[in-house]
Amino acid sequence: MKMAMKDGMIRIIEADVTQAAIIKSWGKMKYSRSNQMYEGPVSMELLNKLAGLVRLPPAIEAVRKNMNKVQEAVDQERVRKDIAMAEAERKA
């Protein structure tokens, strides 16, 4: 399988039958018959699923890691705010 990321889209060519079936089952990518490739918008979910299927090219893996890092920071901040709000309600 060959993979590229351009203009916010992931493009995959030369996926074998098993890989193609798995990619189809996710419903995150469309197959273009004219270009003979799968194409879908870059998202953390799609990149994580692809990483579980194959080893990602270094540039795409870096984007995936960065997206996961940002999401983790957002989740931590959300938890901090929830705790602060709960403490403020207890004091009131």
C-alpha positions in Angstrom: 0.0 0.0 0.0 1.2 3.5 -0.9 0.0 6.5 0.9 0.3 10.3 0.5 -1.2 13.3 2.3 -1.9 16.4 0.3 -4.4 19.4 0.6 -5.9 17.9 3.8 -6.6 14.6 2.1 -5.1 11.1 2.6 -4.7 9.2 -0.7 -4.0 5.4 -0.8 -3.1 3.4 -3.9 -2.1 -0.3 -4.3 -4.0 -1.5 -1.3 -4.3 -5.3 -1.3 -7.7 -7.0 -1.1 -7.7 -7.4 2.7 -6.6 -3.8 3.2 -9.2 -2.5 0.8 -12.0 -4.4 2.6 -10.9 -3.0 5.9 -10.7 0.6 4.6 -14.1 0.2 3.0 -15.6 -1.0 6.3 -14.5 2.2 8.1 -16.6 4.3 5.8 -14.1 7.2 6.1 -12.7 7.0 2.6 -14.1 6.9 -0.9 -12.7 4.9 -3.8 -12.1 6.9 -7.0 -12.3 4.6 -10.0 -10.9 7.2 -12.4 -7.7 7.6 -10.2 -7.9 4.0 -8.8 -7.3 5.2 -5.2 -8.9 5.7 -1.9 -9.3 9.2 -0.7 -10.5 10.8 2.5 -10.1 13.8 4.7 -7.3 13.8 7.2 -8.6 13.1 10.7 -7.1 11.8 13.9 -9.5 8.8 13.8 -8.6 7.9 10.2 -4.8 8.3 10.9 -5.1 6.1 14.0 -7.0 3.4 12.1 -4.5 3.5 9.3 -1.6 3.2 11.8 -3.2 0.1 13.2 -3.4 -1.4 9.7 0.0 -0.4 8.3 3.2 1.5 9.2 2.6 5.1 8.2 5.2 7.1 6.3 7.3 9.3 8.6 5.6 12.6 7.6 2.1 11.2 8.1 3.1 9.6 11.4 4.4 12.9 12.7 1.0 14.5 11.8 -0.8 11.7 13.6 1.3 12.0 16.7 0.8 15.8 16.8 -3.0 15.4 16.5 -3.0 12.9 19.3 -0.8 15.2 21.5 -3.1 18.1 20.9 -6.2 16.0 21.7 -4.6 14.8 24.9 -3.9 18.4 25.9 -7.5 19.4 25.2 -8.8 16.5 27.2 -6.6 17.3 30.2 -7.7 21.0 30.1 -11.3 19.9 29.9 -10.9 17.7 33.0 -9.1 20.5 34.9 -12.0 22.9 34.1 -14.6 20.3 35.2 -12.7 19.8 38.5 -12.5 23.6 39.1 -16.2 24.0 38.4 -17.1 21.2 40.8 -15.0 22.8 43.5 -16.5 26.2 42.9 -20.1 24.7 43.2 -19.2 23.0 46.5 -18.0 26.3 48.0 -21.1 28.2 46.9 
